[in-house]
């Protein structure tokens, strides 16, 4: 057997560089590269190994561990999970800083490879710098925090162990069902150990998308359910994008006159002005989607995990409605007592179309001819609401909706909007008009503050020829903004709009909706010195990190600034003050947020009474 002597770290990066993926007939590297912040736990081993493969596996230096991991995750999402990145840090705070990102990737079913350094496998120098010591188990390290938020976890304590572990790691990262974060904890002494690896281990491998065909019995059960339905509606989730089933969904909906609502991850599956489009569904939904879903006798969920925002905390589907779940993961397909069809969305829609087309031609489909017309009328009314909410205003304190309207009018078809947490995702889900499947990138599975700017960087790396517009509130900006400097350093231009409502406006509104007094959310309601909280100059802050930036007042100045931003050749930040109180209440449905049973505030008692009445909508 031919062998090659390498350190474990050298073998690891050589293996990663040998992985490829076939996309539309093109062979591309599976890994775009590795984000790295070096420390004593990875600089001598993995750092030295990465230095020698920069042409095959580039290394990108970030400014924050969580930020770089967010960027890597956004890169994978923008590539429909077909391509991905790795992230390496030292043991200790560098590693634990990435745990939040691991949880984000886990919740959203997105692939990222975490390669944190670890303590010495031989334990001789214990306790080393940054080591977390467990008094009863010396094998536990800080990296064990990754276990509950990783799809696959391994600690490499011998150099030869990667021969078995790396193929499993890659299989997990590329598996449509089990896709998610993988963590390989790398003890720093083992990174430097050498081994005679089989040369065949490093032969290039091309990965292809795995497509799960439907079980024929399940398929026919779903056909029967659709044949019986008079008023079906589809909920399109992120799986429609990841399966690349956009054309199939478009064809299916038009063939059978079925209206379509979209989740956050599914938004863009149909253009906003598509004749079958109902807009967003659920808590952040359009009036059209939620009304039609309420009237439907069959709900077909495709590629969605049906989280509480989508199901309006399990009040969306009632006893008199049939729920079908088309999902590649059995875990999701059987939720909510659904009729499951465990299959790749693209394949499932193709096979359903073939069978149902025959039923349609033989007049066995019962779908009401007026059903789509009813949906279209409802959507037309909703679009009037959208236009009213997003219309231009002369006020110097615009709402989030009015800001979104200005930005939406200024962008081009191929531009991409990025957002994550707070009230903005709700407004975007309801009000943003996208015509391109990749035009809407909002992380709302983990709703992670701080994702926005770093995520925008990852999207720009995935789509370098597109303009990337990051929408971020002042609270989220303050959480994590360091990758502005990284975007400038890498020449990855972003347009960042900072909506400054002087605090956590979204949670302030929720707090008061629950009967609570304004407290500790808006800066005006926080404990401060007599002079109050400082007024933050976001433009000056961004300029200090190398970006071009300006502060504007109102929508007219914002529109002019957007034109300058579009012409700029590097990251451009625009900040403006916005209204912290008013938001788009229209369309949204109930969300289960528990209200205290006992309180000294009458407002809380009244909110609890409303809460108990609303809880009765849940089927169980």
N, C-alpha and C positions, 0 to 999 in steps of 0.2 A: 504494500500500500504506500503510495506517495504521500508524504507528509510535509508540513511546513511549520517551523518553530516560530511561535509568536507568543507575546504576552496575551493574557486573557483580554485586556482592553483592545489590543491591536486586532485580535481575532474577531471581537465583537463588532468593531467598526468596519472591518473588511467584509463581514457577513452582511451588515446592513447595506453597504454600498453595492452589494451583489444582488439586491432585491429590486425587481422592476414590476411595472404594472402595464397592462395593455389597455389603452383608452382610445376608442374610435380608430383602431388600427395602428396607433402609435405606441411605441415602447418608451415609457418614461420611468425615471427613478421612482421607486415607491416612496423613498424618503427625500424630501426637499433638502433636508439638512438637519443639523442639531443646534438648538439654542443652548448656550453654555454660559454659566457664571462659575468660574473656577474658585476652588478653595483647597485647603490642605487635603481634603478627602477625595479629590478627583483630578487635581492639576497635574500631578506627576505621572499618573497612570493613564486615565482616559484622555486627559489633555494632550499628553505627548502623542498618543495614538491618533487623535483627531488631526493634529498638525500635519501628519504625513498623508492624509487622504482628502485634503481640502478641495481638490479638483473633482473628486467623485462624491464627497459628502461634506458640503460646506458647513463651517461653524459660524454661527451668528452670536455676537455678544450683545446681551440685553442689559437693562439697568435694574430689573426687579425679577425675582424668580417666579412669582405668581404671574406677573405681566407677560413674561416670555412664554409661560405655559398656556396662558389665554390666547396668545398669538398663534401658537402651534395648533391649538384646538380650532380656532377660527379658520386657519388654513385648511384643516381637514374638512370642516363643514362646508367651506366654499368650494371644495373639490368633491362634494357629495360622498365623502369618506373614502374616495378612491386613492388619494395620496395623503401623506402625513408627515409629521416631524417628530424628532426626539428632543428631550430636555435633560440636561445634566447639571447637577449642583453638588456641592460638598455635603457631608453629613451635618446634621444640626439644623439651624434656622433656615439655611438654604433649601434643605429638603422639605421641612415642614411648611415652608412658604408655598410649596407646590401642592399641598394636600387639598386646599380649597379648589384649585384647578382640577385636580383628579376627581373630586366630587362633581364638579361641573360637567366634566367629560362623561362620567359614569351616568349621571342623570339624563344627559342628552344623547347617550349612545354614540359618542364620538371618539375616534381613535387618536391616541397620543402615547408615545413611549417615554416613560420616566426612567431615568438612569441616575438615581441619587447615589453618591458615595455612601459608604457605611463604615462602621467601626472595624477594627482589625479582627479577621476571622481567627487568628491565633491567640488573641486576647492578651498577648504579652505586655503591651504598653498600657493596658486598661487602668484607669479610665482616661481615654484620650480627650483632647479638647473637643467640646460640644457633645460629648457622649451623655446620653440619658441612661442612668443606671437604674435597673429594676432590682430591688432588694431580694427578690425570690426567684428571678429568672434571668440569668446573665445573657441569654440569647436574644432578649428583647432590646430593640434599639428604636430610635425615633422613627425609623422607616416603617415600623409596624403600623404606624398611623395610616399608611397607604392601603393596608389590607382590606378594610371594609369599603374602600372607594376605588378598588382596582378589579378589573375583570379577571386578571391573572397576575399573581405576585410570586416572585421567587427571589431568594437571597443566594447569590452565587458564592459558595464557600470553597469551591475548588475550580481551577481554570477549565477543566474538561466538562464541567456541568453545563456550559453554554451549548454544547453539542446537542443536548436533549432539550434545553430550555428555550433557545432562540427560535426553533421552528414552531414551538407551541405559542410563543409570544406573537410571532408574525401571523400564525393562523387565527389567533384571537383578534388581532387588530384588523384583519381583513374579512372576518366572519360577519355576514349581515345580521345574524341573530345575536351573537355574543359580543358584538363590536363594542369597544370601550377602551378605557385606559389600561395599559399594562405597565407594571413596575418591576424592574429588575434592580434590586438593591446590590451594590457593588462594593464589598469590603475593600478598603484601599490597599491592603497587602495583596489581595487576590488579583486586583487589577494589574499588578506588576509581575505576577507569577507567569512563567512560560510553560508551554506544552506543545507537543508535536501533534498538530491538528491535521486530520485528513485533508488533502488538497481538494477532494471532491466536495467538502463542506462549503467551499467558497465559490462553487460554480454558479454562474448567474441563473436566477430563477425568475420567470415571468408569471405574475399573478393575474388571474382573471376573476371577474365578478361571478360569485356563486348565485345561481337562481333556483330557489326552491320551488318545484312544481307543486300544484295543489293535489291533495288527495281527491280522487274522483268522487268518493261518497260525500265528502264535505262540499265539494264543488256543486254537486247536484242539489244538496240541501239548500245552498245559497241561491241557486237558480230557482228552486221552488219558492223560496221566500220572496224573491224579486217578482216572479210571475204572479204571485198573489197580491202584491202591493199595488195600491192605486196612487199613493202619494209618497214615493220614496225621496230621500234626500241623502246626499253624500257629504261626509266630513273628510276632507283631504288633510293628511298629516305629513310630517317630515319624510316618512317612508316613501311618499310619492316622488319626492326629489331624489332621495338616495337610491331608489330603484330605477331612476331615470325613466319614469313612467308618465311624463308630462303629456306626450302625444297620445298615449293610450287613454289617459283620463279624459282628455279633450274629446277624443273620438267616442268614447263610451257615453259621456254625458250628452253629447249631441245626438247620438244614435237613438237614445232611449228617453230623451227629454227629462233628464234628472238634474235638478238644481244642486249646486255644490257650495258648501261653506268650508272655510279654511281655519286651521289652527295657526298658532304663531309660527311653528316650524313648517307648516304647509303653505303659508301665504306665498302667493306667486305661482302656485300650481296652475291657475288660470289667470289670464290678464284681468285687471280690475273691471274692464268693460266687456268681458265675455258674456254672451247672452244667458249662460247658465250660472253666472257668478252671483253668490249671495253675500260675499264678504266674510268677515270674521264671525266666529261662533263663540258662545259662552259668556263668561263674566266680562270680557273685553270685546264682546260681540256687537255686530250690527243688529239693528231692529229687524232687518229683513231676515237674517239667518236664524235668529232666535225665535221669531214668530213662525217661520216656515217649519223649523225643527219641531216646534210644539204641535203643529198641525199634521206632521208626517205620520204615516203608519209604519214606515220602515226607515231606519237610519243605518246607512252603510258607512262604517268608519274604515278608512284605508290608511294604514301606516301611521297610526297614532296610538300613543300609550294612554290616551284619555285621562289626563290629569284633571284636577278639580276645576281649573279655569276653563277647560274645554267642556266639561260636563255640568258646569254651574253647580259644583259640589254635589254631584249625583242627583240632580233634579231634572236634568235634560231628558233622560229616557224614562218614560212612565210605563206602567203595567200594560197599557193597551198598545204599546209600540214594540215592534221587533227590532232588535239590534243585531247587526252583522258586523263582525270584526275580521277584516282582511289584513293579516299581519304576518311577517316572516317569523316572528317570535311567538311561540305558544304562550309564554308568560303574559303577553299583551292580548293575544287573540281571545282568551277565555275570560277576560275581565267583564264585570257587570252582567254576568250571566248571558253573555253574547253567544250567538251562533257563530262558531269560528270557521275561518278559512285560512289555514296556516300555509302561506305561500308568498313568494315574491310578488309585489304589487303589479309589476309590468306583466308578468306571465299570467297572473290571476285575471287581470282585466282583459288580456287578449283572449283567454279561453272563455271567460264569461261572455264576451262580445260575440264570439262565434256561436255559442249555444243560444243566447238570447235573441240574436238576429233572426234565427230560424223561428223562434217563438213569436217574434214581432211580425214576421212575414205571414205566419199562420194565424195571426190575430189572437194569440193566446196571452199576450201581455195585457194587463189590466190598467196600466198607468193612465191616469186621467189626462185627457188632452188639454184640459184647462189648468192643470197643475203647474206647468212651467210658466204659463201666462200669469198666474197668480204670483209666482215667485218673482217674475220680472217686474210686475207692478210694484211689489213690495220693495224690490231693490231700487227702482227708480225713485221712490219716495225717500229711501235711505240716502241715495246719492244727492238729493236736494239738501238733506241735513248735513252731509259731508261738506258740500259747497258752502253752506251757510256758516258752518263752524270754522272753516279754513279760509274764508274770504279775507281779503286785505282790509286792514284797519289802520287808522292814523294814531291810535293810542300808543303812548310811550311805554306802556306796561302790557304787552300782548299776552294772550294765553298761549299755552303750549300748542294748541290746535292751530292758532293763527301763524305761529312760527313754522310749524310743519307745512302748512299750506304754502307759505312763501318759498320754502326750500323745495317742496315737491314741484312747484311751478318752474323752478329754476334749473332742475336737473334734466339730463338727457336720458334716453331710453336705457342705455347700458350702464348708467350710474348705479351704485350700490349704497343703500343706507344701512348703517350699523348702529345697534342700540342693545341695551340689556335690561336695566333695572329702573325702579321708580315708577312714576306715572307716565313717562314717555312711551314705554312699550304698549300700554293700553291705548293711548292716543294713536300711535302708529298702526296698531292692529286694526283699529276701527276706521281710521281716516286716510292712511297712506295709499296712494294709487300707484301700483306697480304693474308694468307690462311685460317685464322680463323675469323668467323663473329665478334668476340669480340676483335680482334687484333688491331683495328684502332679506336682511340678515340680522335677526333679533334673537338673542339668547334669553329665553324665558322659562327654560326648564328649571334652572337653578336661580334665575333672576339675580345674577351676581354683580353687585356694584363693583366697578373697577374693570369690568370686562371690556367696556366700550372702546377705549383708545387702543389698548393692546389688541383687542379683537379686530379693530380696523386695520392695524398693521398686518395681522395674519391674512385678512381678506385681500389687502393690497398685494401681499406676496403671492397669493394664489391667482389674483386677477390684475396683473401689473398694467394692462392696457385700459383699465376702467377707472373712472373717478370714484373714490370711496368717501362717502360723507358720514361722519360720525356724529350722532346726536347724543349729547350727554348733559345731565344736570350738574349743578355745582357740587352737590353732595357726592356724586359718583366720581366727578373729576378729582375732588380732594382725596378720595380713597386711593386712586391709582392713576397717575398721569405721567410717570417716568418714561413710558415708551414713546412719548412725543420726541424725546431726544434720540431714541433708537430709530424712529422713522426718518428723522433728519439725517442721522449718521448713515443709514442704509440707502438714502435717496428714495424712500417710499412715501410719496406725497399723500397726505390725508387732508381733507377739509373737515375741521372739527368745529361744531356749533355748540357752545356752552350756554345753556339756558339757566340763568342765575335767578332762582327764586328765594335765595338767602336761607337755605336749609333743606330739610327733607320734606318737601311739600306734599308728596304722595302720602307718606305715613301720617303727616299732620292732618290731612283730610280724612284718612281712615280712622285716626284716633278720635276725631270729633264725631264721625259717623257712628262710632261705637259708644257715644255718650261721654267720652273723656274730654277733659279740659285741654286746651292747647298747651303742651308741655314737652320740652326737651327735643323738639323736632325743628321748627323754624328757629333761627338764631335769636330772634327777638324773644322767644319763650324759653331760652336756656339760661343756666346760671352763668353770669358773666360779671366782670368788673363794672363799675358805674358807667364807664364810657361805652359799654356794650361790645359786642363782637366786632372784630375788625372787618372793614369792607375790603374784600379781596379783589385785587386787580389781576384778573385771569389773563388778560392780554399781555401784561408785563411779565407775568410768570411764564407764559408760553414762549415769549421772546427770549427769556433767559435760558431756555433750553434749545434755542436755535431756530424756532419757528417764526414765520411771519404772523403777526397777530394784530387785531384791533378790537376795540369795544365800540358797539353801535347802540343807538337809541331807536327802538321801534322798527316796524316792518319796512318802511321805505329805505332806511339806512341799511338794514339787513340785506335787502335785495341788491343794493349797489355793491355791498361788500362781497356778496356771493359772486358777482361778476368778476371782481378783482381776484377772488380766491380761485375761480376757474382758470384764470390766466396765469396764476402763480406756478412756479416750478418746484416748490417745496411745500412742506406741511404748512397749512394756513389755518389759524385759529380765530374764530369770531365769537365774541361773548356779548350777551345782551341780557338785560333784566327782564324777567317775566312774572306773570301773575301767579302767586302761589295758591290761590284759593279756587279759581274757577277751572273746571275740567268738563269733559264731555260725558254727561251722565246718560244721555240717550243710548238706547240699544243694549246696554249691559244688563246682565241678569244677576241673580243672587249669588253671593259668595259666603261660604261658611267660615266666619271668624267669630270665635266664641266670646260671648259677652259675660262679664261677671254676674253671678246669681245674686250677690249681695253687694251693695255699694251705698255710700253716703250721698252720692250725686243722683238727683232725680232724673237727669238726662240718661244716666247709665241704666237705671231701673226701667225707663221707657224703652231704651234700646234693647234691653233683655226681653221685654214683652214682645217686641217685634221679631226678635231673633227666634223665640220659641214658636211663634206662629209660622215663620219661614221654614223652620226645621221640619214641619209637618209635610212639606213638599217632597222630602226625601223618601224614597220607596221603602227604606228599612234603616 
